[in-house]
Amino acid sequence: MVDAKDKELPSPAHQAPEGVDDQTVTAVGKLTEALETCERARGQLYAFHQLTGSADIKLGEALTELREAGHADLADRIESDLWGRNVLPGRWTFQIVEEYDDGYWSVFRAYEQEARDQLLAGRRHVYEARLKQQERTIGRPGHEATPDELT
């Protein structure tokens, strides 16, 4: 049976292992926050990839319209110079996404995981769980430590 006092604490999965100091928890928390920022950047990169692809499709439609409107010479020039053009030397956006994923994001994720595994027994969001514990009002509705505390 779970002691009522234990319900007031973060779940064991969000508590630092025995003997881990606050500075270590904070450092790993900052590393995780940095990874989360990297994840947001990756999302923006995927948005760039999809938006650029959509722009290229719309450009193709515009070329058809220009030709139908009697402007084949202009459409031909745009098609040969712009439609399907690399966005960076030698790269379409899918190649940029792949290089980012393989050369930066995956390495970042691996080091964040290694730090959590080595220093916090693989536990995630220990720093945030400590913040929640410090900022919540124990015993107040809406301030429960875990979903289990609701029962």
MORA-V84292 format. One record per pair of residues at least 24 apart in sequence whose ideal C-beta (glycine too) atoms are under 8 Angstrom apart, sorted by the first residue. I is the first residue (numbers start at 1). GAP is how many residues later the second one is. D is the distance in whole Angstrom. If there is no record, write none. Layout:
# MORA-V84292
<<I/GAP/D> <I/GAP/D>>
This chain:
# MORA-V84292
<<2/146/7> <7/138/7> <7/139/7> <7/141/7> <7/142/5> <8/130/5> <8/131/8> <8/137/6> <8/141/7> <9/124/7> <9/136/6> <10/119/4> <10/120/8> <10/122/7> <10/123/6> <10/135/6> <10/136/7> <11/118/8> <11/134/8> <11/135/5> <11/137/8> <13/110/6> <13/111/8> <14/109/7> <14/110/7> <14/111/6> <14/112/6> <14/114/8> <14/115/4> <15/108/7> <15/111/7> <15/114/7> <16/104/6> <16/107/7> <16/110/5> <16/114/8> <17/103/6> <17/104/5> <17/106/7> <20/99/7> <20/100/6> <24/95/5> <24/96/8> <25/95/7> <25/101/5> <25/102/5> <25/105/6> <26/101/6> <28/87/5> <28/88/6> <28/91/6> <28/92/6> <28/98/7> <28/99/7> <29/97/7> <29/98/3> <29/99/7> <30/97/8> <31/80/8> <31/81/5> <31/84/5> <32/80/6> <32/84/7> <32/92/7> <32/93/7> <32/95/7> <34/74/8> <34/78/8> <35/73/6> <35/74/6> <35/77/4> <38/66/8> <38/67/6> <38/70/5> <39/66/8> <42/58/7> <42/59/7> <42/63/5> <45/51/7> <45/52/6> <45/55/6> <46/51/6> <48/45/6> <49/44/4> <49/45/6> <49/47/7> <49/48/5> <52/35/6> <52/41/5> <53/40/7> <56/27/7> <56/28/7> <59/24/5>>
